[in-house]
């Protein structure tokens, strides 16, 4: 099992406002709203964190890509594919 750097393992009750129709259909289907909500929020939090990292490191990424275009991959001669 992979370690999730976002999850703490602790639980905190929160209030969410959800559409009543969505709740009714989810309950009919036997879905766990807490688990689904947590998974969706976790996914969006990861995406936001990744977007921020890419923006914060945009200059370094561009410089690295230019270096690789000029010099090639450092260990390319050892690649088996």
C-alpha positions as CSV (number, residue, x, y, z in Angstrom):
1,X,0.0,0.0,0.0
2,X,1.4,3.4,-1.0
3,X,1.8,6.1,1.5
4,X,-0.5,9.0,0.8
5,X,1.3,12.3,1.7
6,X,-2.1,14.1,1.8
7,X,-3.9,11.8,4.2
8,X,-3.3,12.0,7.9
9,X,-5.3,8.9,9.0
10,X,-7.3,11.1,11.4
11,X,-10.9,12.0,10.8
12,X,-12.7,15.3,11.4
13,X,-16.4,15.7,10.9
14,X,-17.4,18.4,8.5
15,X,-20.7,19.7,7.1
16,X,-21.3,19.5,3.3
17,X,-24.2,20.8,1.4
18,X,-25.1,18.4,-1.3
19,X,-28.0,18.2,-3.7
20,X,-30.9,16.2,-2.2
21,X,-31.4,14.2,-5.5
22,X,-27.7,13.2,-5.6
23,X,-27.9,12.1,-1.9
24,X,-31.1,10.1,-2.6
25,X,-29.7,8.2,-5.6
26,X,-26.4,7.6,-3.8
27,X,-28.2,6.1,-0.8
28,X,-30.4,4.0,-3.0
29,X,-27.2,2.6,-4.6
30,X,-25.7,2.0,-1.2
31,X,-22.8,4.4,-1.7
32,X,-20.7,5.7,1.1
33,X,-20.9,9.5,0.7
34,X,-18.0,10.1,3.1
35,X,-15.6,7.9,1.2
36,X,-16.6,9.2,-2.2
37,X,-16.4,12.8,-1.0
38,X,-12.9,12.3,0.5
39,X,-11.6,10.6,-2.6
40,X,-12.9,13.4,-4.9
41,X,-11.5,16.1,-2.6
42,X,-8.2,14.3,-2.3
43,X,-7.9,13.9,-6.1
44,X,-8.6,17.6,-6.6
45,X,-6.2,18.6,-3.9
46,X,-3.5,16.6,-5.6
47,X,-4.2,18.2,-8.9
48,X,-4.1,21.7,-7.4
49,X,-0.8,20.9,-5.6
50,X,0.7,19.6,-8.8
51,X,-0.4,22.6,-10.8
52,X,1.1,24.9,-8.2
53,X,4.4,22.9,-8.1
54,X,4.6,23.2,-11.9
55,X,3.9,26.9,-11.9
56,X,6.4,27.5,-9.0
57,X,9.0,25.5,-10.9
58,X,8.2,26.6,-14.4
59,X,11.5,28.3,-15.0
60,X,13.6,25.4,-13.7
61,X,11.6,23.0,-15.9
62,X,12.1,25.1,-19.0
63,X,15.8,25.4,-18.3
64,X,16.1,21.7,-17.7
65,X,14.3,20.9,-21.0
66,X,16.6,23.3,-22.8
67,X,19.6,21.6,-21.3
68,X,18.4,18.2,-22.3
69,X,17.7,19.4,-25.9
70,X,21.2,20.8,-26.1
71,X,23.1,18.0,-24.3
72,X,20.8,14.9,-24.5
73,X,19.9,12.7,-21.6
74,X,22.9,12.3,-19.2
75,X,22.8,8.4,-19.1
76,X,21.3,7.9,-22.6
77,X,24.1,5.5,-23.7
78,X,23.0,3.1,-20.9
79,X,19.3,2.9,-22.0
80,X,18.1,-0.5,-23.2
81,X,15.3,0.9,-25.3
